[in-house]
């Protein structure tokens, strides 16, 4: 979920339209919609009026079935306390429900005078695995399941990494070992779609061994794919799909211990400031700490 809140007429709907690409036809009005309309809605505005018609628990149950919804709610708990008991109950119920929505949301934005203030964003950490023997020799290591070398393990011990609630790793040994060394007390969630690309006929070789190969020259020039390997389009798509699946499932801080190519693929699509695939290269054991607001991974710092 994404929550946009603030006073009345502060630009909340315009922000949803302009930043998140939601059209007004994709929005439903909490004043007059049915609770079941929330199941397939992309966005609901006047969310605060739902608590006049439905119980908090019923609204929560429906929202749990649509975790991608954008919720626009006016702040109604400030100012003069109403005399009518029913109005006070409405304010209280809306406040409690909005607290729950904010907790469930990956991003919470407060609007004032048309200006957005991010008051909650999901911390997402990307870490490239430590060095392997193949990395030391600058070889293309994709499907080869190498473990870390001694140098790689030693380098990891001297770095300070961001804490996380959820730890996700590629299924390859080099990533799992890196995750174990950095986060020894965390349970590792393995996602097979976060493995490195398959370099095909170039697997295990380095530039000096390939520089006279015509197929290799076409590949580094961006006009062909590795023979018997994985296409860049398919690779990038599976990496981004895996990232999206994990982000939808968890709304807490996540650390991805993966491969350089995986980091580059995800940040090429979601990274901010926008850069090209190769601009997001990182060294072994390096990476990025980012804030995800539901649209962009805004880079806070490099590791």
N, C-alpha and C positions, 0 to 999 in steps of 0.2 A: 504494500500500500504506500501511497504518497499522500500526505496531508498538507493542505494549504489553508491557513487560518488567518484571522485578523478581524478588524472592525468592518462594519457594513460599508460598501462602496469604496473599497481600498485597492481594487484592481486584481482581486483573486482569480476571477474567471479569465480575465485577459492574460494573466500569467500562465494559467493552464493551457490556454490556446497558443500563445506565442512561444513558450518555452518547451512544453511537453508535446506540442503538436496535436492537441485535442480540439476537434471542431465543436461548435455549439450543438450540432446535431447529435454528437456523441454524448451529450450531457443529459442527465435527468434531474428533475427538480424535486428536492425532498419535501416540498410543500404538498405536492399532489401525486407523487408516484406511489406505486404499490411496493411493499417491502420486497417482493420477489423480483422486482425490476432491478434490484441491486446485483443479482447473480451475474448478469451479462453486461452490466453497464461499464463503460470506460471511465465515467466520471459522474459524480453526484454533487450538486451544489445545493445550498440551503439545507445542508445535512442536519442542522440543529432541529429542524421541524419534525424529523422522524421520531424523536422521542416524545412528541405529543400524541403520536398515533400507535407506537409499538413499544414493547418492553426492550430494555437494554439487552437482555439475554437473547431475544429473538433477532435483534439487529446484529449482534456479534456472530450468531450462528450463520446468518446469511453472508456477512462480510468474509468469514473464513472460507467460503466457497469461491470468493473472487479476490484473491490476494493482490491482483494487479490494479485494482480500482484506485482512482484519484478522488480524494474526499475534500470538498471545499466547505468549510464550516465557519460561520460568523462567531466571534467571541461574544457571548451574551451574559457572562458572569460578572461583568464589571458595572459600575454605576450604582444607581439607586436600587435598593432591594424592593421588589414588588410587594404590595400589600396582600394581594391574592395568594392564597396558599398554593393553588394549582400552578401559578406562574413561578413561584419559588421552587416547587418540585420539578418543574420543567427545566429550570436552570441547573439544579443539582444533578438531575439525570443526564443532561447534556454534558455537563462538566465531567462526570464520571466516564461517560462513553468516550468523550474526546481524549481523556487520559489514556484509555485503553487503545484507541486508534493510534495515538502518538507512539505508544510503546511498540505497537505492531508494525509501524511504518518504517521504511528504510530511509525516508527523508521527511522532515517537517519544515515547512516554510511559513514564515509570518510576513504578511503584507501590510505596509503602511505607506499611504500616499503614493501607491504604485511602485514602491521599492521593495524588493524581496530581501528578506533576511533569513539565511539558512540557520535554523536553530538545532537541527539534527541532520546528520548525514552518516551513512554507513561506512565505517572504516574497512578498507579492503587493502590487504598487503600482498604484494607479489614478490616472490623470492626465487631466483634461479638457483638450481642445485649447485653444490660444490664441484670442484674439479674432479675429472676422471683421468685415467691414463690417456684416453683418446683426446680429451681436451688439451692436455699438455702438449700433444703432438699436432694440435689444430686439425683434428680429423672431424669429418661429418659423422656424428654419432646420433642416430635417430632410433631405429628399432633395436639396435644392439643394447643389451641390458647390462651395461657396465656398472660396477659399484664405484664409490669414491676412492680416489687414491689417497695415500698418506698425506700428501701436500694439501689436498682438498679438505680433508678432515681437520687438519691443523689450522687452516685459514678461517674456517667457520668458527672456531672456538674464540677467536679474538674480536668478534663483531657483536654489536648490540642490536638486537632485533625487536620490533614492536610486538607487544602482547596481542593475543587474539582470543576470541571465544570459540571459534570453529577453525579447525585445521584440515585443509584439503590438499591431497597430493596426487601427482601422476602415479601410475602403477609401477614405474620403472625404479629399479634398485637405487639409482643415484638420487632420486627425489625422496624416496622413503627414508633413506639413510640421513639425508640432509634434514628432513623434518624431525626425525628422532633426535638428532644432535641439537637442533635449535630449540625444539619444544619437547623436552624429554617427558613431561608429565601430561601431554595432550593426547587424546585419542585421534588417530589419523583416519580421515575419511578418504578412501581411494576412489578416484574417478578415472575410468579407463580412457575417456575421451580427452583427457588432458595430457596424453602422451605426446612425445615429440613427433614431428613429421617423419615419414619413411623416405629416406634419400635414394632409395632404389639402387641403381648401379654405382652410385657415388658413395654409398654407405661405407664407412670405415676408411675412406681415403682422404687425403688432404690436397691442398692447392698444387703443390709441387708434383703430385702424382696425376693430377687431372688437367693441368693448365694447357696441354696440347690436345685434349679431347674435344672434338667439335661439339658434341652434345653438351658438354659441360660449359663451353663458352656460350652456347645458346641459352643455357639455363641462367647463368649469372647475368646475361644481358636481358633477361626477363622475357624471352620470346619462345621458350619451350619449358617443358617439365622434365624432371629427372627420369630417364628411361627406367621402367618397372617400379617407379616410385609413386608417391602420393602427390596429387596436384595441389598447388597452393590454395586454390579456391576451396577445395574440399577440406583441406587442413584448417584453414581459417574459420570455415563455417562450423566445423565440429568443435573447435576450441571455444568459439563465441557461444554456441548453443550450450555447451557444458557450463560455461560461466553463468549464463542467464538462468539455467536450471538451479544452480547452487544459490544464486542471489535471491531467487524467488522463494526458495525453501527456508532460508535463514535471514533474519533481520538483525543479526548481531555481527560483531566484527569477525571478518574471515581472513585467514592467511592462506594463500595459494603457494605451495612449494612445487614448482613446475620447471619447464624448460624455457630457454631463451626465446625460442620461436613461439611458444604458447603466449608468453607475456607480450611479445610484439604483436601477435594477432589480435589479442583482446584490446590492447591499448590503441592499436590503429583504429578500431571501431569506436571505442568508448573514451579514449584518453582525451584530456584537456589540459593544456592547449593541444589542438589538433596537430598531429605530425604524421609522417609516413611510417610504414612498417619498420624500416631499418633505422629510423631515428630513435626507436625505443629499445635498441640493443643494450644489454646489461652484461657485466662480467659475471663469472661464476661466483655465487654467494651474494651477489648484488640484487638490486630490485627497486621497488617503489612502494611508498606508503601513499594511499589515495583516499579521497572522500567521495563516495558514490551518492549522488542526489537523485537517482532514478533515471538520469539521462547520461551524465558524464562521470567519468572517473577523474576527479580533479587532483592532480599530483601535488601532494603536500611536501614531500621530500624524497630524495633518492637515498637508498641504503648503501 
